[in-house]
Amino acid sequence: MIETFQRFVTAACLAAFAVSFAAWALCAMRRPLDVMLSRVRRHPWAAIILSPAVFALFVYGSTKPDPITPTVRGITLGSPMETPSSVALEWKADEGREIRTNQLVRVYWRDAYTPWTLAAEGYGMTNAVINGFFVNRDTDWMVEVEDDEDEGGGE
C-alpha cells in the first residue's frame, strides 16, 4: 500500500512538472512562433514549399516501429512470499526448457547495500525458503541453472 501511494505521488509530481514545463515552453516560444507565422502570411508560397517537408517529418515521426525488447528464455521467478523472517521462492523453467535433477541451481540475492550473494544452492531445485530476510528491505532475487554438459554448451 505504501508503494502504491509512493507511485501515485511520484506520478502526480511528474505530471505537474510536465504541465508546468509545457506552459513555460509555450510562453517562451510564443514570440518566435508569431514571427514565423507572420512571415508565412506575408509569403504564402513559402508555406507551400515547406509543407511537404513538414508533412514528411510528421509521417516519419509517426511511423517509427516500437523498439523490440529482447526476450531471454530461461527461468521465470514467481512472486516471493515474505514473512517477517524468511522468504519463500518458487521458479519454473520457461517453455522449451526444464530443470533436471542433475543440474545445479543457485539462488542469489542483493539489496541496496549488498552485492549479489549466494542464498541457496542444490540440484534440481524449483523452490527454496531463505531465512534471515526482512519485509522492510527491497531485495532482488536471481536464479541461475547450470547448463548440462551433454547438451553441447549453451544456446
C-alpha positions as CSV (number, residue, x, y, z in Angstrom):
1,M,0.0,0.0,0.0
2,I,2.9,2.4,0.8
3,E,4.5,1.6,-2.5
4,T,1.2,2.3,-4.4
5,F,0.9,5.7,-2.6
6,Q,4.6,6.5,-3.4
7,R,4.0,5.7,-7.1
8,F,0.8,7.8,-7.2
9,V,2.6,10.8,-5.6
10,T,5.6,10.4,-8.0
11,A,3.2,10.2,-11.0
12,A,1.3,13.3,-9.8
13,C,4.5,15.3,-9.3
14,L,5.8,14.3,-12.7
15,A,2.5,15.3,-14.3
16,A,2.6,18.7,-12.6
17,F,6.2,19.2,-13.7
18,A,5.3,18.2,-17.3
19,V,2.4,20.6,-17.4
20,S,4.5,23.4,-16.0
21,F,7.3,22.8,-18.4
22,A,4.9,22.7,-21.4
23,A,3.3,26.0,-20.3
24,W,6.7,27.6,-19.9
25,A,7.8,26.3,-23.3
26,L,4.7,27.7,-25.0
27,C,5.3,31.1,-23.4
28,A,8.9,31.1,-24.4
29,M,8.1,30.1,-28.0
30,R,5.2,32.5,-28.4
31,R,7.2,35.3,-29.9
32,P,9.3,33.2,-32.4
33,L,6.1,31.4,-33.5
34,D,4.4,34.7,-34.1
35,V,7.4,35.9,-36.2
36,M,7.3,32.7,-38.2
37,L,3.5,32.8,-38.8
38,S,3.7,36.5,-39.8
39,R,6.4,35.6,-42.4
40,V,4.2,32.8,-43.7
41,R,1.3,35.2,-44.0
42,R,3.4,37.7,-45.9
43,H,4.9,35.0,-48.3
44,P,2.3,32.2,-48.7
45,W,4.4,30.5,-51.3
46,A,6.9,29.7,-48.5
47,A,4.2,27.7,-46.7
48,I,3.5,25.8,-50.0
49,I,7.2,25.0,-50.4
50,L,7.8,24.0,-46.8
51,S,4.6,21.9,-46.3
52,P,5.9,18.7,-48.0
53,A,9.0,18.8,-45.8
54,V,6.9,19.3,-42.6
55,F,4.5,16.5,-43.7
56,A,7.4,14.2,-44.4
57,L,8.8,14.8,-40.9
58,F,5.4,14.2,-39.4
59,V,4.9,10.9,-41.2
60,Y,8.4,9.8,-40.4
61,G,7.9,10.5,-36.7
62,S,4.6,8.8,-36.5
63,T,5.5,5.6,-38.3
64,K,8.5,4.5,-36.3
65,P,8.1,1.0,-35.1
66,D,8.1,0.2,-31.4
67,P,11.5,-0.8,-30.1
68,I,11.9,-4.5,-29.9
69,T,12.6,-5.8,-26.4
70,P,14.9,-8.7,-26.4
71,T,13.4,-11.8,-24.9
72,V,15.6,-14.1,-22.8
73,R,14.3,-17.6,-22.3
74,G,15.3,-19.3,-19.1
75,I,13.9,-19.2,-15.6
76,T,10.7,-17.4,-14.5
77,L,10.7,-16.4,-10.9
78,G,7.3,-16.3,-9.2
79,S,6.4,-13.7,-6.6
80,P,8.3,-14.1,-3.4
81,M,6.2,-15.0,-0.3
82,E,7.6,-12.9,2.5
83,T,7.3,-13.5,6.2
84,P,8.9,-11.3,8.9
85,S,12.0,-13.5,9.0
86,S,12.1,-15.5,5.7
87,V,11.3,-15.5,2.0
88,A,9.8,-18.4,0.1
89,L,10.7,-18.5,-3.6
90,E,9.4,-20.7,-6.4
91,W,10.5,-20.7,-10.0
92,K,10.0,-22.7,-13.2
93,A,11.7,-23.2,-16.5
94,D,10.3,-21.4,-19.5
95,E,8.7,-23.1,-22.4
96,G,11.1,-25.5,-24.2
97,R,13.3,-25.9,-21.2
98,E,13.3,-27.9,-18.0
99,I,15.3,-28.1,-14.8
100,R,16.7,-31.6,-14.5
101,T,17.7,-33.3,-11.2
102,N,21.4,-33.3,-12.2
103,Q,21.5,-29.5,-12.9
104,L,23.0,-27.3,-10.2
105,V,20.6,-24.5,-9.2
106,R,21.9,-21.4,-7.4
107,V,19.7,-18.7,-5.8
108,Y,21.3,-15.2,-5.4
109,W,20.0,-12.1,-3.7
110,R,21.1,-8.4,-3.4
111,D,19.8,-5.2,-1.9
112,A,20.9,-1.6,-1.9
113,Y,23.9,-2.3,0.4
114,T,24.9,-5.9,-0.6
115,P,26.2,-7.2,-4.0
116,W,24.9,-10.4,-5.4
117,T,25.2,-13.1,-2.7
118,L,24.6,-16.8,-2.8
119,A,21.5,-17.6,-0.7
120,A,20.9,-21.3,-1.6
121,E,22.1,-24.0,-4.0
122,G,21.2,-27.6,-4.8
123,Y,20.5,-30.0,-7.6
124,G,17.1,-29.8,-9.4
125,M,15.6,-27.3,-7.0
126,T,12.4,-25.5,-8.1
127,N,11.7,-23.7,-4.8
128,A,13.6,-22.6,-1.6
129,V,12.9,-20.9,1.7
130,I,15.6,-18.4,2.7
131,N,15.7,-17.4,6.4
132,G,17.1,-14.1,7.7
133,F,15.4,-11.5,5.4
134,F,13.1,-8.8,6.4
135,V,10.0,-7.3,4.8
136,N,11.2,-3.7,5.1
137,R,14.1,-4.3,2.7
138,D,13.9,-4.2,-1.1
139,T,15.6,-7.4,-2.3
140,D,16.4,-8.6,-5.8
141,W,16.5,-12.3,-6.5
142,M,18.1,-14.3,-9.3
143,V,18.0,-18.0,-10.1
144,E,20.8,-19.5,-12.1
145,V,20.7,-23.0,-13.6
146,E,23.9,-24.6,-14.9
147,D,23.8,-26.0,-18.4
148,D,24.1,-29.7,-18.9
149,E,27.5,-30.9,-20.1
150,D,25.8,-33.3,-22.5
151,E,23.8,-30.6,-24.3
152,G,26.9,-29.3,-26.1
153,G,27.2,-25.9,-24.4
154,G,24.8,-23.1,-24.1
155,E,22.3,-21.6,-26.5
